[in-house]
Amino acid sequence: MSREPMPDPFSGQPDWAPRPPRPIVPMPAANVEDLRGRRLVVGFPGAGWRGDLRADDRIVQGSRTYVPAIPEQEWYRAESEQIEVFAPLVPIERVWVETLGSGPGSANVGHRDVIARLVSLDSPAVRTPMAAVDVDALSGRRIVQVVDGVERRDLRAVTEIHTNADGDICVRVATELEWYRWAWSGQAPKTLEVPVHLLWIE
């Protein structure tokens, strides 16, 4: 008996466009062994979530376990300048760690109706990457650059989409360290001009 081949979700994708990067999948922090430096989401099921945080090593006080949740700007400053920063302690059951999914994200996110966007409030939602060319207001957004199937993360967009001197459609990006250093020191970041078709919003 012959079987029909499975459809390729990337069949409509141009040859020059890389496959999307993996999605961000939140995992309970209690299930993650090494927390230090990991990107966090904290909050209350049914209430809401907050991201742009980094973890330090878990702390046990009495019978409870806590995770120091440091705002990313402070975490980068502490790591770069080797200084101590204040970190609120969040009960570990209210902390999720951003992990990478096992396969690439959706090839064509585009416009989705409201029903398709509904999520459960029991845990933070999976973050599906979106092609940067399809997103308005890029400046400051978390970016993934994909080159030859390799994902380069911990980047921020510094400009909107523009045409460079060679006529290429690009976005300037910086490492997150450079992005946050710009905030605390006023020092303009070192940036890299990247063709927009290689960039995705995390």
Helices and strands as residue ranges (DSSP letters): E 24-28, G 29-31, E 39-44, E 48-55, E 59-61, E 64-71, H 72-81, E 89-91, G 92-94, E 95-100, G 115-117, E 130-131, G 132-134, E 142-147, E 150-157, E 162-163, E 169-175, H 176-185, E 192-195, G 196-198, E 199-201
